Structure formats: C-alpha cells, structure tokens
C-alpha cells in the first residue's frame, strides 16, 4: 500500500480505488482520458493575463493584481501549489499595497483545469484569508467544478510523485 499524502482525509473506499489504479499503473491513463491536453499558459505574462481575466470576471472590485508568475521555489511536495501575497507599505504619506500570486512551476505543463483551480484558490484568498465555508463558496462561484478539479489535481500530484510526468 502506498502512502497517499495528497489524499489525506478522503474515505477508505476512495483510497482503495486510487490504490487499485496505482497498482495497475493506470492512474496516468485515467488522468489523460479526463484531461488530454496541457494548457498553453507558459509564460509569466500569459499567466498574468489568464489570472486577470478571471479576476475581472468574478472579483472586479478587489484590489488590482500587481504581479502573477510561475515560481521555481515553491515546493509542491511540501503542500504548496501557489502563494498569494498582500503587502502594504508606507511610502512617504501614502500607503501602497502590492497584490501578487505565485504558482508552482510544475503547473506550467499541467491541464488547464488544474491551473484554473489553483488561480481561483489564490484569488479567493484576496477576499477570504482562511479556508472556511465562505472561501470555498467563493472558489465554487468562480469555478463550479472546483472540488472535482482539486481531487483530480491531488491524483495528478500522486502520479507525478510515483511515476513522473504524463504530458
């Protein structure tokens, strides 16, 4: 039996199904069937535009984003998929705020659904700091399939750890 660290908290029945896919070496095949293509958002500028489009559609009144980028330093294996930063600085007699999002670089070649799930998650943190009911409601408002994508992303991370890339 494998240690499924990305699937902690899921039911024993779900874990058994995942174990079966792993033992039969079919996890990657199942993911490829659901998500056959990697996205084309490869540069930081494209990621910024992608994120800005989502923000303007669902959170137009939130403070503007200053920067969105891929970051090689974010370690997914330490349970970080992305980071959001809200920094306030006093410059003279003005208060300047910086809003930025960083996404782990391994998602540069992931399915678009996973990138969207991570971006939605980080955008939601600008309104809701904690992972509470309001936070997840906002995530589901921006992406109705949020919870399915999150689960499948956990399967994808398991696939990467055990067998490597599939795209």
C-alpha positions as CSV (number, residue, x, y, z in Angstrom):
1,X,0.0,0.0,0.0
2,X,1.3,3.4,-1.0
3,X,1.4,6.4,1.3
4,X,-1.1,8.8,-0.4
5,X,-0.1,12.0,1.2
6,X,-2.1,14.2,-1.2
7,X,-5.2,12.3,-0.4
8,X,-5.3,12.5,3.4
9,X,-8.9,12.9,4.6
10,X,-10.6,11.0,1.8
11,X,-12.7,7.9,2.5
12,X,-11.2,4.4,2.7
13,X,-13.2,3.5,-0.3
14,X,-11.8,6.3,-2.4
15,X,-8.3,5.5,-1.3
16,X,-8.8,1.8,-2.3
17,X,-9.9,2.9,-5.8
18,X,-6.8,5.1,-6.1
19,X,-4.6,2.2,-4.9
20,X,-6.1,-0.1,-7.5
21,X,-5.3,2.4,-10.3
22,X,-1.7,2.8,-8.9
23,X,-1.1,-0.9,-8.6
24,X,-2.4,-1.4,-12.2
25,X,-0.3,1.6,-13.3
26,X,-3.4,3.2,-14.8
27,X,-3.5,6.4,-12.8
28,X,-1.8,8.4,-15.6
29,X,-4.1,6.8,-18.2
30,X,-7.2,7.8,-16.3
31,X,-6.0,11.4,-15.9
32,X,-5.1,11.6,-19.6
33,X,-8.6,10.4,-20.5
34,X,-10.1,13.2,-18.3
35,X,-7.6,15.9,-19.2
36,X,-6.0,15.0,-22.5
37,X,-4.1,18.3,-23.1
38,X,-1.8,20.6,-21.1
39,X,-2.6,24.3,-21.2
40,X,-0.7,26.9,-23.3
41,X,-0.2,29.4,-20.5
42,X,3.5,29.0,-20.3
43,X,4.9,32.5,-19.7
44,X,4.5,34.8,-16.7
45,X,2.8,37.4,-19.0
46,X,0.3,34.8,-20.2
47,X,-0.3,33.7,-16.6
48,X,-0.9,37.3,-15.6
49,X,-3.4,37.8,-18.4
50,X,-5.1,34.5,-17.6
51,X,-5.4,35.4,-13.9
52,X,-6.5,39.0,-14.7
53,X,-9.3,37.7,-16.9
54,X,-10.6,35.5,-14.1
55,X,-10.3,38.3,-11.6
56,X,-12.1,40.8,-13.7
57,X,-14.9,38.4,-14.3
58,X,-15.5,37.4,-10.7
59,X,-13.7,39.9,-8.5
60,X,-13.6,43.2,-10.4
61,X,-14.0,45.3,-7.2
62,X,-11.0,43.6,-5.5
63,X,-7.7,45.5,-5.4
64,X,-5.7,45.2,-8.6
65,X,-3.1,42.5,-9.1
66,X,0.4,43.7,-9.4
67,X,2.2,40.5,-10.4
68,X,1.4,36.9,-11.3
69,X,4.2,34.5,-12.0
70,X,5.5,30.9,-12.0
71,X,7.9,30.3,-9.2
72,X,10.6,27.5,-9.2
73,X,11.0,27.9,-5.4
74,X,7.5,26.7,-4.5
75,X,7.7,23.1,-3.5
76,X,4.6,21.2,-4.2
77,X,5.9,18.2,-2.3
78,X,5.7,20.5,0.8
79,X,2.0,21.1,0.1
80,X,2.2,24.5,-1.6
81,X,0.7,24.8,-5.1
82,X,0.7,28.6,-5.1
83,X,1.1,31.6,-2.9
84,X,-0.7,34.9,-2.6
85,X,0.9,37.9,-1.1
86,X,-0.8,41.1,0.1
87,X,1.8,43.5,1.2
88,X,1.2,47.1,2.5
89,X,4.0,49.6,2.6
90,X,4.1,53.2,3.7
91,X,5.9,55.4,1.2
92,X,6.0,58.9,2.4
93,X,2.5,59.7,3.5
94,X,0.9,57.2,1.1
95,X,0.0,53.6,1.8
96,X,1.0,51.4,-1.2
97,X,-0.4,47.8,-1.5
98,X,1.0,45.0,-3.6
99,X,-1.0,42.0,-4.6
100,X,0.8,39.1,-6.1
101,X,0.2,35.5,-6.9
102,X,2.9,32.9,-7.5
103,X,2.2,29.5,-9.0
104,X,4.5,26.5,-8.6
105,X,6.4,26.0,-11.9
106,X,5.4,22.3,-12.3
107,X,1.9,23.6,-13.3
108,X,3.4,25.3,-16.4
109,X,2.7,22.0,-18.2
110,X,-0.5,20.8,-16.4
111,X,-4.0,20.6,-17.7
112,X,-5.8,24.0,-17.8
113,X,-8.4,22.8,-15.2
114,X,-5.7,22.4,-12.6
115,X,-4.2,25.8,-13.4
116,X,-7.6,27.4,-13.1
117,X,-8.3,25.6,-9.8
118,X,-5.0,27.0,-8.3
119,X,-5.5,30.5,-9.7
120,X,-9.1,30.6,-8.4
121,X,-7.9,29.3,-5.0
122,X,-5.2,32.1,-4.8
123,X,-7.6,34.8,-6.0
124,X,-10.2,33.7,-3.3
125,X,-7.5,34.4,-0.7
126,X,-7.6,38.1,-1.5
127,X,-11.2,38.2,-0.2
128,X,-11.1,35.3,2.4
129,X,-7.8,34.7,4.2
130,X,-8.9,31.4,5.9
131,X,-10.0,28.1,4.3
132,X,-13.5,28.5,5.6
133,X,-17.0,28.0,4.2
134,X,-17.1,31.5,2.6
135,X,-13.7,30.8,1.0
136,X,-14.9,27.5,-0.7
137,X,-18.2,29.1,-1.7
138,X,-16.2,31.8,-3.5
139,X,-14.0,29.2,-5.2
140,X,-17.1,27.3,-6.3
141,X,-18.6,30.6,-7.6
142,X,-15.6,31.2,-9.8
143,X,-15.2,27.5,-10.8
144,X,-18.3,25.3,-10.3
145,X,-16.1,22.2,-10.7
146,X,-13.6,23.4,-8.1
147,X,-13.8,20.4,-5.8
148,X,-13.6,17.8,-8.6
149,X,-10.5,19.6,-10.0
150,X,-9.0,19.8,-6.6
151,X,-9.4,16.0,-6.2
152,X,-8.1,15.3,-9.7
153,X,-5.1,17.6,-9.0
154,X,-4.3,15.5,-6.0
155,X,-4.4,12.4,-8.2
156,X,-2.1,14.3,-10.7
157,X,0.4,15.1,-7.9
158,X,0.3,11.4,-6.8
159,X,1.0,10.4,-10.4
160,X,3.9,12.9,-10.6
161,X,5.5,11.6,-7.4
162,X,5.1,7.9,-8.2
163,X,5.5,7.7,-12.0
164,X,6.6,11.1,-13.3
165,X,5.2,13.4,-16.0
166,X,2.3,12.3,-18.2
167,X,2.3,15.3,-20.6
